[in-house]
Amino acid sequence: MSKLTAKQNIAAIVTAIKAEEKSLRARYPILEKQNGIAMVILLLSLCSFIGVATLYYFAAIPAWLCILLVAFITSITHELEHDLIHKLYFSKRPLIHNFMMLVVWLMRPNTVNPWYRRRIHLHHHKVSGTPQDLEERLVGNGIKSPFLRAVVIIDGLLGLLINSKRFSREIRDFRFFQVFNAGFPIATAYFAILYGVIAFHVLQLFHPFELPKWGVVLLAVAQFLMVVLIVPNIVRSTSLNLITSSMHYYGGVGNLLEQTHVITSRWFLPFQLFCFDFGRTHTIHHFVPNQPFYIRQLISKKIRPIMALHGVRYGVRFDDLQSLKRANHYSTP
């Protein structure tokens, strides 16, 4: 593929995305109220989360339903955080902007803080598909072993511990404690509760013992948080990590067309549900980063065929699941 041809295809896709967004905004003038829309989405998500947790507390819904509902709700706040990282909302009002950043972190406590993630995510756009892409490597991209990939996808902290030495060798300026401390104190508390509850039940299995009254109360609170916050975010982050680490290429990438492929396979549909259709829409973001997630979702149906058209010989691929066997390496057919 010549560089000129790649640039032409990239330009064609970018032009189509921007034209479709312009048309959508012209049809629905309310979309210009970008800050207000984001705040409404955040408040509705927060109220929905509190409402679902309250219903579970009063035994109005079962634990499994609470987990699934919260996982879906928090997948929306992940998209909000992603847009906030790109400063799409309240960029000139830092107090409100940072308040939103804090709320989306509290609702998704198994992540590094969004201020640190902004740094590694913007870097991701510059080095996507290379060993320097820390953000994607943290969630399993580039790992060939299915077992190790599964561990990293499910448990980000354990994955960080396992890959720390490798990252230190291969990623410039990587510091384990810099990433680890980026989760303090919210992610730290999240993992302390998660591992604490698991440890308690394992000990009970082999050596049953009674807790003091304060221990019973503490365990009840921890188990409540497991259902309304911790397990839902395991479902959410596992779904997202599986899809993002599957659709991003690692190695062999020469231009924007080769950074991702679009995942539309029906086998991924259950996971798409808990990461807001990430696999079918995220490639659009790589071409036009400064676009709200809801607009990307609204135009994706029209944009995907355009990307596929340009992908017949040169451009974006669809459902290149064989790349998983190559540790996500982009190879020319």
C-alpha positions in Angstrom: 0.0 0.0 0.0 1.4 3.4 -0.9 1.5 6.1 1.7 -0.5 8.3 -0.6 -3.3 5.7 -1.0 -3.4 5.2 2.8 -3.7 9.0 3.3 -6.5 9.2 0.7 -8.5 6.4 2.4 -8.0 7.9 5.8 -9.1 11.3 4.5 -12.2 9.8 2.9 -13.3 8.1 6.1 -12.6 11.2 8.2 -14.6 13.3 5.8 -17.5 10.9 5.9 -17.6 10.8 9.7 -17.5 14.6 10.0 -20.2 15.0 7.3 -22.5 12.5 9.0 -22.0 14.3 12.3 -22.7 17.7 10.7 -25.9 16.3 9.2 -27.0 14.8 12.5 -26.4 18.1 14.3 -28.3 20.0 11.7 -31.3 17.7 12.1 -31.2 17.8 15.9 -30.1 21.3 17.1 -30.3 20.1 20.8 -27.0 18.2 20.1 -25.2 21.6 20.3 -26.0 21.6 24.0 -23.0 19.3 24.5 -22.2 20.2 28.1 -25.8 19.9 29.2 -26.3 16.6 27.5 -23.2 15.2 29.3 -24.4 16.4 32.7 -27.8 14.9 32.2 -26.4 11.6 31.2 -24.1 11.6 34.2 -26.9 12.5 36.7 -29.3 10.0 35.2 -26.6 7.3 35.4 -25.8 8.2 39.0 -29.5 8.3 40.0 -30.1 5.0 38.2 -27.1 3.4 40.0 -28.4 4.6 43.4 -31.9 3.5 42.5 -30.8 0.0 41.5 -28.6 -0.3 44.6 -31.6 0.8 46.8 -33.9 -1.8 45.2 -31.4 -4.5 45.9 -30.9 -3.3 49.5 -34.7 -3.7 50.1 -34.7 -7.1 48.4 -36.9 -5.8 45.6 -34.6 -7.2 42.9 -32.2 -10.3 43.0 -28.4 -9.9 43.1 -27.9 -11.1 39.5 -30.3 -8.4 38.2 -28.6 -5.7 40.2 -25.2 -6.8 38.9 -26.3 -6.8 35.3 -28.1 -3.4 35.6 -25.2 -1.7 37.3 -22.7 -3.2 34.8 -24.7 -1.6 32.0 -25.1 1.8 33.8 -21.4 2.0 34.5 -20.5 1.2 30.9 -22.2 4.5 30.0 -20.1 6.3 32.6 -17.0 4.8 31.0 -17.9 6.4 27.8 -18.4 9.7 29.6 -15.0 9.4 31.2 -13.5 8.7 27.7 -15.0 12.0 26.4 -14.0 13.9 29.5 -10.4 12.7 28.9 -10.6 14.4 25.5 -12.0 17.5 27.3 -15.3 17.4 25.3 -17.4 18.7 28.3 -17.0 21.8 30.4 -13.4 22.3 29.3 -13.5 25.9 30.3 -15.1 25.2 33.7 -12.6 23.1 35.5 -14.6 22.7 38.7 -17.5 21.1 37.0 -15.2 19.1 34.6 -13.2 17.7 37.5 -16.4 16.9 39.5 -17.6 14.8 36.6 -14.2 13.1 36.4 -14.5 12.2 40.1 -18.0 10.9 39.8 -17.3 8.6 36.9 -14.3 7.2 38.8 -16.3 6.5 41.9 -18.8 4.6 39.8 -16.0 2.6 38.2 -13.6 2.1 41.1 -11.5 -0.7 39.5 -9.7 1.8 37.3 -6.8 4.2 37.6 -7.9 7.7 38.2 -9.1 9.5 35.1 -6.5 12.3 35.3 -3.7 9.7 35.0 -5.7 7.8 32.4 -5.9 11.0 30.3 -2.1 10.9 30.0 -1.9 7.3 28.9 -4.9 7.5 26.7 -3.7 10.5 24.7 -0.4 8.7 24.4 -2.3 5.7 23.1 -3.6 7.7 20.2 0.0 8.6 19.3 1.6 5.1 19.6 -1.4 2.7 19.1 -0.2 -0.7 17.8 3.3 -0.4 19.2 5.0 -1.7 22.4 4.8 1.8 23.8 1.0 1.7 24.1 0.7 1.2 27.8 -3.0 1.7 28.0 -3.8 -1.3 25.7 -1.1 -3.5 27.0 -2.5 -3.1 30.5 -5.7 -4.8 29.4 -4.2 -7.7 27.5 -3.3 -6.4 24.0 -0.3 -8.2 22.5 -0.5 -11.3 24.7 -0.4 -14.6 22.9 -1.1 -17.0 25.8 -4.9 -17.4 26.2 -4.6 -18.1 29.9 -2.4 -15.0 30.6 -4.6 -12.9 28.5 -7.7 -14.0 30.4 -6.1 -13.2 33.7 -5.1 -9.7 32.6 -8.5 -9.1 31.1 -10.4 -10.1 34.3 -8.0 -8.7 36.9 -6.2 -5.5 36.0 -4.1 -5.4 39.3 -3.0 -9.0 38.9 -2.1 -8.4 35.3 -0.1 -5.3 36.3 1.9 -7.4 38.8 2.5 -10.2 36.3 3.6 -8.0 33.5 5.6 -5.4 35.5 9.1 -6.7 34.6 8.2 -7.0 31.0 6.8 -3.5 30.8 9.9 -2.1 32.5 12.0 -3.6 29.8 9.9 -2.7 26.8 8.0 0.5 27.6 9.9 3.8 28.0 9.5 5.5 31.4 7.2 2.8 32.8 7.2 2.8 36.5 5.2 0.1 38.4 4.3 2.3 41.4 3.3 5.2 39.1 0.6 3.0 37.7 -0.2 1.3 41.0 -0.5 4.6 42.9 -2.8 6.1 40.1 -5.5 3.9 41.6 -5.2 5.3 45.2 -7.4 5.5 47.2 -10.5 4.4 45.3 -9.1 1.4 43.3 -7.0 0.5 46.3 -10.1 0.2 48.4 -11.9 -1.7 45.7 -9.3 -4.4 45.5 -8.9 -4.6 49.3 -12.7 -5.3 49.6 -12.6 -7.8 46.7 -9.6 -9.8 47.9 -10.8 -9.5 51.5 -14.2 -11.1 50.8 -12.6 -13.8 48.7 -10.0 -14.6 51.4 -12.7 -14.7 54.1 -14.8 -17.2 52.2 -11.8 -19.4 51.3 -10.8 -19.5 55.0 -14.3 -20.3 56.0 -14.2 -23.2 53.5 -11.2 -24.8 55.1 -11.4 -23.6 58.7 -14.8 -22.2 59.7 -14.8 -19.5 62.4 -17.2 -16.9 63.9 -16.7 -13.2 63.5 -17.1 -10.6 66.3 -20.2 -8.3 66.0 -18.1 -5.6 64.3 -16.8 -8.2 61.9 -20.3 -9.3 61.0 -21.3 -5.7 60.2 -18.2 -5.1 58.2 -18.7 -8.3 56.2 -22.3 -7.3 55.5 -21.2 -3.9 54.1 -18.5 -5.6 52.0 -20.9 -8.2 50.6 -23.4 -5.4 49.7 -20.7 -3.5 47.9 -19.7 -6.7 46.1 -23.2 -6.9 44.6 -23.9 -3.3 43.9 -20.4 -2.1 42.8 -17.6 -4.6 42.7 -18.9 -7.5 40.7 -20.8 -5.3 38.3 -17.5 -3.5 37.5 -15.8 -6.9 37.0 -18.5 -7.7 34.4 -18.1 -4.3 32.8 -14.3 -4.1 32.7 -14.0 -7.7 31.6 -16.3 -7.1 28.7 -14.5 -3.9 27.7 -11.0 -5.3 28.2 -11.9 -8.4 26.1 -13.2 -6.3 23.2 -10.6 -3.5 23.2 -7.7 -6.0 23.5 -9.2 -8.0 20.7 -9.8 -5.1 18.2 -6.6 -3.2 18.6 -3.6 -4.4 16.7 -0.1 -4.9 18.2 2.8 -4.8 15.9 2.9 -4.4 12.1 0.9 -1.2 12.3 1.9 1.4 9.7 -0.9 4.0 9.7 -4.3 4.8 11.2 -6.1 2.3 9.0 -4.2 -0.5 10.7 -4.6 0.4 14.3 -8.0 -1.4 14.8 -10.5 -3.7 13.2 -14.2 -3.4 13.8 -15.9 -6.2 15.8 -19.4 -7.0 14.7 -19.3 -10.8 15.3 -22.4 -12.2 17.1 -20.1 -14.0 19.5 -19.2 -10.7 21.1 -22.7 -9.4 21.4 -23.1 -10.2 25.2 -19.8 -8.3 25.9 -20.8 -5.4 23.7 -23.9 -4.9 25.9 -21.6 -4.1 28.9 -19.2 -1.8 27.1 -21.7 0.3 25.1 -21.2 -1.3 21.8 -17.4 -0.5 21.9 -16.3 -3.1 19.3 -18.6 -1.7 16.6 -18.0 2.0 17.3 -14.5 2.6 18.7 -12.7 2.6 15.4 -14.6 5.7 14.5 -13.0 7.4 17.5 -9.6 6.6 16.2 -10.4 8.6 13.0 -12.2 11.5 14.8 -11.2 11.6 18.5 -13.1 14.8 19.5 -16.6 13.4 19.0 -19.1 12.6 21.8 -19.8 8.9 22.3 -23.5 9.2 21.7 -22.9 10.9 18.3 -20.5 8.1 17.4 -23.2 5.6 18.3 -25.8 7.4 16.3 -23.8 7.6 13.1 -22.0 4.2 13.4 -24.6 2.3 11.3 -23.9 4.6 8.3 -20.2 4.9 8.9 -19.4 1.2 9.2 -20.3 0.4 5.5 -18.1 3.3 4.5 -15.1 2.0 6.4 -15.8 -1.5 5.0 -15.9 0.0 1.5 -12.5 1.5 1.9 -11.3 -1.6 3.6 -11.9 -4.0 0.7 -8.2 -3.7 -0.4 -6.5 -1.2 1.9 -8.4 0.0 4.9 -10.3 -1.0 8.0 -10.8 -4.7 8.5 -13.9 -6.3 10.1 -13.9 -9.2 12.6 -10.2 -10.1 12.1 -10.4 -12.5 15.0 -7.5 -14.5 13.5 -5.3 -11.7 14.8 -5.8 -13.2 18.3 -3.7 -16.2 17.2 -0.9 -13.7 16.2 -1.0 -11.8 19.5 -2.9 -9.1 17.7 -0.2 -8.6 15.1 -1.4 -6.8 11.9 -0.3 -8.9 9.0 -0.9 -8.3 5.3 -3.1 -11.1 3.7 
